[in-house]
Amino acid sequence: MTWTINGNQMGTERKVTRGRMKLRLAAVMVLLISTVVVVSACGSSSSSSTTSNSSGNGESTTASEGSSSKPIVTPPPTSPPTELPISKPLNGPPPQQTVAWAACELPICQEGLSAGWHEAGKALGWNVNQINYKSLEPDKAVQQALDEKVDGIGITGVAPALFETQAKQAIKEEVPIVSASEITEPEPTVNGLYWQGQNTASVEESATMSADWAINDSGGKANVVAVTIESFPILSAEVVGLEKAYKQCSECSLGVLPVTIENLGEGSVPSKIAAYLQSHPEVNYVQFTFSDLATGVYEALKPLGLTGKVQLIGGAGNPTNMQEIVEGKASMWMAQPQQYVGWLGMDVLARLATNTPLEPYEKEGKIPYWVVEKAGAEELLEKSEGAWPGPEGFQQKFEELWSGS
């Protein structure tokens, strides 16, 4: 079968100037980023004082949810988007397919993302074979998928340069690869990718929302350190998005603390953050580029008396992060719909299998986001155990599109 697609879609601490940052296309591991420290700008207040109020654990924090002060920048959305911007049904019933989902070893891959792929496969009546791989070895997973003669492959967070040989084989054998959380633009006949969801533009949008929240929350005095992993180019895009957003703010600053996958695995990230904050007493926000980096940080900061001074915020929050918001241990996390990403990937494969053009939204490569504060976290914990699967009712809407109704 010939696959068709309409159009393309698509160390340590250091300081950099406000100028344009150069993305480091280091293709390694899953999901996360490069490093930068940017001193930029925010707000027009001449006062050097900060607003303080009580957090959920009774400690004083530097700012508050629901501040009555006038926003400095346009506030980001604090309720979930409801629209599914895909409307065209498949051209016909999709043929029976077997799809390989190559899942990285990190919890963010093993939990919500994997659940989405399996749920969508069940809805389509397709077989989904999950192949787990170590962060530096996606090529082995893609090769296994090709050896199993699958009809399509899903993967996330790794550049096709890490499985270049396998991508060439996939092109030759007409096995489409759909990807997410990476910066490589899809070129089906060059890199084997037919879709890149949560791409550069998408994560920059999420980063802007996060920065806008901190700018307003701080009254224009957000001194932020972003904690990230240099090895993942998609997180470099997130840092670039933060840099751009904080340029709105004349009294804000952005620094970057790079850590490694090894640091994460051995549990040393909290101590590195604690050391950074002790040597950078001006910092009042710690921004995590993804959820797993926050594990154990609050507990490490509390004995040092830093939890009342520094707010913890981040992107791609998980149920644990939502619980920490409710408990006053964190102030804000971005909601990213991991399950929805799996359904989107399967929709792309279903459209390819039925020669149905991709929707403009899919070609654009974005996914929805929103800012979760305490009220939102409480609702998520009550309704869906702290996870945001995606826009309400999206599963049913996809099933209707797949059935041709």
C-alpha positions as CSV (number, residue, x, y, z in Angstrom):
1,M,0.0,0.0,0.0
2,T,1.2,3.5,-0.8
3,W,0.9,5.9,2.0
4,T,-0.1,9.5,1.1
5,I,-0.2,12.7,3.0
6,N,-1.5,16.1,2.0
7,G,1.2,18.7,2.6
8,N,4.0,18.8,5.2
9,Q,3.9,19.6,8.8
10,M,5.1,20.6,9.6
11,G,27.4,22.4,32.8
12,T,26.5,23.3,34.8
13,E,24.9,26.5,34.9
14,R,25.5,29.1,32.3
15,K,24.2,32.5,31.2
16,V,23.3,33.8,27.9
17,T,22.2,37.2,26.6
18,R,18.8,38.0,25.4
19,G,19.7,37.4,21.9
20,R,18.5,34.5,19.9
21,M,19.3,31.2,21.5
22,K,20.6,28.4,19.3
23,L,18.7,25.1,19.7
24,R,21.0,22.3,20.4
25,L,19.9,19.4,18.2
26,A,21.5,16.8,20.4
27,A,19.3,13.8,19.6
28,V,19.3,11.7,22.7
29,M,16.8,9.9,25.0
30,V,13.2,10.8,25.3
31,L,11.3,13.9,25.9
32,L,13.6,16.7,27.2
33,I,16.2,19.5,26.6
34,S,19.0,21.8,26.4
35,T,20.4,24.5,28.7
36,V,20.4,28.2,28.9
37,V,20.4,31.0,31.4
38,V,18.6,34.0,30.2
39,V,18.3,37.3,32.1
40,S,15.3,39.0,30.7
41,A,12.6,41.4,31.5
42,C,9.2,41.7,33.2
43,G,6.8,44.3,34.5
44,S,7.0,48.0,35.2
45,S,6.7,48.1,39.0
46,S,9.5,50.1,40.8
47,S,8.9,48.5,44.1
48,S,11.4,45.8,45.3
49,S,8.9,44.2,47.7
50,T,7.0,41.0,47.0
51,T,3.5,40.0,47.8
52,S,3.3,37.2,50.3
53,N,0.4,35.1,51.5
54,S,-0.2,31.7,53.0
55,S,0.1,28.6,51.0
56,G,-1.9,25.4,51.6
57,N,0.7,24.1,54.1
58,G,0.6,27.3,56.2
59,E,3.9,28.6,54.8
60,S,4.4,32.1,53.3
61,T,4.9,32.2,49.6
62,T,6.0,35.0,47.4
63,A,2.8,35.4,45.5
64,S,-0.7,33.9,45.3
65,E,-3.3,32.3,43.2
66,G,-6.2,34.6,42.6
67,S,-4.2,37.8,43.2
68,S,-6.4,40.9,42.9
69,S,-3.7,43.0,41.2
70,K,-4.1,44.0,37.6
71,P,-2.5,41.5,35.2
72,I,0.8,42.6,33.6
73,V,0.4,40.3,30.6
74,T,-2.7,38.5,29.2
75,P,-3.6,35.8,31.7
76,P,-3.3,32.2,30.3
77,P,-6.4,29.9,30.4
78,T,-7.1,28.3,33.8
79,S,-9.8,25.9,32.6
80,P,-9.5,23.1,30.1
81,P,-10.1,23.5,26.4
82,T,-13.2,21.7,25.1
83,E,-12.8,21.7,21.4
84,L,-11.6,18.8,19.2
85,P,-10.5,20.7,16.1
86,I,-10.8,17.6,13.9
87,S,-14.0,17.2,11.9
88,K,-13.6,15.1,8.8
89,P,-14.5,11.4,9.1
90,L,-12.3,8.7,7.6
91,N,-12.9,8.0,3.9
92,G,-14.0,4.5,4.9
93,P,-13.6,1.8,7.4
94,P,-9.9,1.4,8.3
95,P,-8.4,-2.0,7.5
96,Q,-7.2,-4.2,10.3
97,Q,-3.7,-3.0,11.4
98,T,-1.0,-3.8,13.9
99,V,0.8,-0.8,15.3
100,A,3.9,-0.7,17.4
101,W,4.1,1.9,20.2
102,A,7.7,2.5,21.1
103,A,7.6,3.7,24.7
104,C,10.6,5.2,26.5
105,E,11.5,4.1,30.0
106,L,10.4,7.3,31.8
107,P,7.1,7.4,33.7
108,I,5.7,10.1,31.4
109,C,5.9,7.6,28.5
110,Q,4.9,4.5,30.5
111,E,1.8,6.0,32.0
112,G,-0.5,8.5,30.2
113,L,1.0,8.2,26.7
114,S,0.9,4.4,26.7
115,A,-2.6,4.4,28.0
116,G,-3.7,6.7,25.1
117,W,-2.2,4.5,22.5
118,H,-3.8,1.3,23.9
119,E,-7.2,2.9,24.4
120,A,-7.2,4.3,20.8
121,G,-6.1,0.9,19.4
122,K,-9.0,-0.8,21.2
123,A,-11.4,1.8,19.8
124,L,-10.1,1.2,16.3
125,G,-10.1,-2.5,16.7
126,W,-6.3,-2.5,16.0
127,N,-3.5,-4.4,17.7
128,V,-1.1,-2.2,19.6
129,N,2.2,-3.8,20.5
130,Q,4.1,-1.8,23.1
131,I,7.9,-2.0,22.8
132,N,9.7,-0.5,25.8
133,Y,13.2,0.9,25.3
134,K,16.1,2.6,27.1
135,S,16.4,6.3,26.4
136,L,19.6,6.0,24.3
137,E,18.4,3.0,22.3
138,P,15.2,3.9,20.3
139,D,16.8,2.2,17.3
140,K,16.4,-1.2,18.9
141,A,12.7,-0.6,19.5
142,V,12.1,0.6,15.9
143,Q,14.0,-2.3,14.5
144,Q,12.0,-4.8,16.6
145,A,8.8,-3.2,15.3
146,L,10.0,-3.5,11.7
147,D,11.0,-7.1,12.3
148,E,7.5,-7.8,13.5
149,K,6.1,-6.5,10.2
150,V,3.9,-3.9,11.8
151,D,1.7,-1.5,9.7
152,G,2.7,1.7,11.6
153,I,5.0,2.9,14.4
154,G,4.4,5.5,17.1
155,I,7.3,7.0,19.1
156,T,7.9,10.1,21.2
157,G,10.7,12.5,22.3
158,V,13.5,11.2,20.1
159,A,14.9,12.5,16.9
160,P,14.8,10.2,13.8
161,A,18.6,10.7,13.6
162,L,18.8,8.1,16.5
163,F,17.1,5.5,14.4
164,E,18.2,6.7,10.9
165,T,18.9,3.2,9.6
166,Q,15.5,1.9,10.7
167,A,13.8,5.0,9.3
168,K,15.3,4.3,5.9
169,Q,14.0,0.7,6.1
170,A,10.6,2.0,7.1
171,I,10.5,4.3,4.1
172,K,11.4,1.5,1.8
173,E,8.8,-0.9,3.4
174,E,6.2,1.9,3.4
175,V,5.7,1.7,7.2
176,P,4.7,5.2,8.5
177,I,6.2,6.6,11.7
178,V,4.3,9.1,13.7
179,S,6.1,11.0,16.4
180,A,5.4,13.5,19.2
181,S,7.4,15.8,21.6
182,E,10.3,16.4,19.2
183,I,11.4,19.1,16.9
184,T,12.0,17.3,13.6
185,E,9.6,18.3,10.9
186,P,7.9,15.4,9.1
187,E,9.3,14.5,5.7
188,P,7.9,11.0,4.9
189,T,10.4,10.3,2.1
190,V,13.4,11.6,4.0
191,N,13.0,10.8,7.7
192,G,10.0,8.5,7.6
193,L,7.9,10.8,9.8
194,Y,4.3,11.5,8.8
195,W,3.3,13.5,11.8
196,Q,5.0,15.4,14.6
197,G,2.6,16.3,17.4
198,Q,3.6,18.6,20.3
199,N,6.3,20.1,18.1
200,T,8.4,23.2,18.6
201,A,5.6,25.7,18.1
202,S,3.4,23.7,20.5
203,V,5.9,23.6,23.4
204,E,6.7,27.3,22.9
205,E,3.0,28.0,23.3
206,S,2.9,26.0,26.6
207,A,6.1,27.8,27.8
208,T,4.5,31.2,27.1
209,M,1.5,30.3,29.1
210,S,3.6,29.2,32.0
211,A,5.8,32.3,31.9
212,D,2.7,34.6,31.6
213,W,1.3,33.0,34.8
214,A,4.5,33.6,36.7
215,I,4.8,37.2,35.4
216,N,1.4,38.0,36.7
217,D,1.7,36.0,39.9
218,S,4.9,37.7,40.8
219,G,3.7,41.2,40.0
220,G,6.3,41.5,37.4
221,K,9.3,40.3,39.5
222,A,9.7,36.6,38.6
223,N,13.2,35.4,39.0
224,V,13.0,31.9,37.6
225,V,15.3,28.9,37.2
226,A,14.2,26.3,34.7
227,V,15.3,22.8,35.6
228,T,15.7,20.6,32.5
229,I,17.7,17.8,30.8
230,E,19.9,19.0,28.0
231,S,19.7,15.8,26.0
232,F,16.2,16.4,24.6
233,P,15.8,19.0,21.9
234,I,12.1,19.4,22.5
235,L,12.9,20.9,25.9
236,S,15.3,23.3,24.2
237,A,12.3,24.6,22.4
238,E,10.5,25.0,25.7
239,V,13.4,27.0,27.1
240,V,13.3,29.2,24.0
241,G,9.6,29.8,24.6
242,L,10.3,30.8,28.2
243,E,13.1,33.2,27.0
244,K,10.8,34.9,24.5
245,A,8.0,35.2,27.1
246,Y,10.1,36.7,29.8
247,K,11.3,39.4,27.4
248,Q,8.0,41.0,28.1
249,C,9.2,41.7,31.6
250,S,11.8,44.3,32.6
251,E,12.3,43.0,36.2
252,C,12.2,39.3,35.5
253,S,15.1,36.9,35.0
254,L,15.4,33.4,33.7
255,G,18.2,30.9,34.5
256,V,18.6,27.3,33.5
257,L,19.9,24.5,35.7
258,P,20.7,21.4,33.5
259,V,20.5,18.0,35.0
260,T,20.9,14.5,33.4
261,I,18.9,11.3,33.0
262,E,21.4,9.7,35.4
263,N,20.8,12.5,38.0
264,L,17.0,11.7,37.6
265,G,17.5,8.0,38.0
266,E,19.8,8.3,41.0
267,G,17.5,10.8,42.8
268,S,20.1,13.6,42.9
269,V,18.0,16.3,41.2
270,P,16.6,17.7,44.5
271,S,20.0,18.2,46.0
272,K,21.2,20.0,42.8
273,I,18.2,22.3,42.9
274,A,18.8,23.0,46.6
275,A,22.4,23.9,46.0
276,Y,21.5,26.2,43.1
277,L,18.9,28.1,45.2
278,Q,21.4,28.6,48.1
279,S,23.8,30.2,45.7
280,H,21.1,32.2,43.9
281,P,19.0,33.7,46.7
282,E,17.2,35.9,44.2
283,V,15.3,33.0,42.7
284,N,11.6,32.9,43.6
285,Y,10.3,30.3,41.1
286,V,11.6,26.9,40.1
287,Q,10.2,25.9,36.7
288,F,10.4,22.2,35.8
289,T,10.3,21.4,32.1
290,F,8.4,18.1,32.8
291,S,6.8,16.4,35.8
292,D,9.4,13.8,36.7
293,L,12.0,16.4,37.6
294,A,10.0,17.7,40.5
295,T,10.1,14.4,42.4
296,G,11.4,14.9,46.0
297,V,12.2,18.6,45.5
298,Y,9.8,20.0,48.0
299,E,11.0,17.6,50.7
300,A,14.6,18.6,49.9
301,L,13.9,22.3,50.2
302,K,11.7,22.3,53.3
303,P,14.5,21.7,55.9
304,L,16.4,24.6,54.3
305,G,13.6,27.0,54.8
306,L,13.2,27.6,51.1
307,T,9.7,26.3,50.5
308,G,8.2,29.6,51.9
309,K,10.4,31.6,49.5
310,V,10.4,29.7,46.3
311,Q,7.4,28.5,44.3
312,L,7.4,25.3,42.4
313,I,5.8,25.4,38.9
314,G,6.2,23.3,35.8
315,G,5.0,21.9,32.5
316,A,3.4,18.5,31.8
317,G,2.1,18.0,35.3
318,N,1.1,14.5,36.5
319,P,-1.3,13.4,39.3
320,T,1.4,13.7,41.9
321,N,2.0,17.3,40.9
322,M,-1.7,18.0,41.1
323,Q,-1.8,16.6,44.6
324,E,1.1,18.8,45.6
325,I,-0.8,21.9,44.3
326,V,-3.7,21.0,46.6
327,E,-1.3,20.5,49.5
328,G,0.4,23.8,49.0
329,K,3.7,22.2,48.0
330,A,3.5,23.5,44.4
331,S,1.7,26.6,42.9
332,M,1.0,25.8,39.3
333,W,1.5,23.1,36.7
334,M,0.6,23.1,33.0
335,A,-1.9,20.4,32.0
336,Q,-0.8,18.5,28.9
337,P,-3.1,15.7,27.6
338,Q,-0.9,12.7,27.3
339,Q,-3.7,10.2,26.5
340,Y,-5.0,12.6,23.9
341,V,-1.6,12.6,22.2
342,G,-1.9,8.8,21.8
343,W,-5.3,9.1,20.2
344,L,-4.1,11.8,17.9
345,G,-1.2,9.5,16.7
346,M,-3.6,6.7,16.0
347,D,-6.0,9.1,14.2
348,V,-3.1,10.0,11.9
349,L,-2.3,6.4,11.2
350,A,-6.0,5.7,10.5
351,R,-6.1,8.6,8.0
352,L,-3.0,7.2,6.3
353,A,-4.5,3.7,6.1
354,T,-7.7,5.1,4.5
355,N,-6.1,7.7,2.3
356,T,-7.9,10.4,4.2
357,P,-6.0,13.8,4.3
358,L,-4.7,14.9,7.6
359,E,-6.7,17.7,9.2
360,P,-5.0,21.2,9.3
361,Y,-4.8,20.9,13.1
362,E,-2.7,17.7,12.8
363,K,-0.4,19.3,10.2
364,E,0.1,22.2,12.6
365,G,1.4,19.8,15.2
366,K,0.0,21.5,18.3
367,I,-1.9,20.1,21.3
368,P,-4.0,21.9,23.9
369,Y,-2.7,23.2,27.2
370,W,-4.1,25.0,30.3
371,V,-2.8,26.3,33.6
372,V,-3.8,24.3,36.7
373,E,-4.0,26.1,40.0
374,K,-5.5,24.8,43.2
375,A,-9.2,24.8,42.1
376,G,-8.3,23.1,38.9
377,A,-6.1,20.5,40.6
378,E,-8.9,19.7,43.1
379,E,-11.3,19.1,40.2
380,L,-8.8,16.9,38.3
381,L,-8.2,14.8,41.4
382,E,-11.9,14.4,41.9
383,K,-12.8,13.6,38.3
384,S,-9.8,11.8,36.9
385,E,-7.4,11.0,39.7
386,G,-5.3,14.0,38.8
387,A,-4.7,13.4,35.1
388,W,-6.1,15.5,32.3
389,P,-6.8,13.0,29.5
390,G,-7.8,15.7,27.0
391,P,-10.8,17.8,25.9
392,E,-14.0,16.4,27.4
393,G,-15.5,13.6,25.3
394,F,-12.6,13.5,22.8
395,Q,-12.6,9.7,22.8
396,Q,-16.2,9.5,21.7
397,K,-15.6,12.1,19.0
398,F,-12.7,10.2,17.6
399,E,-14.7,7.0,17.5
400,E,-17.5,8.8,15.6
401,L,-14.9,10.1,13.1
402,W,-13.5,6.6,12.7
403,S,-16.9,5.0,12.2
404,G,-17.7,7.5,9.4
405,S,-20.5,9.1,11.3
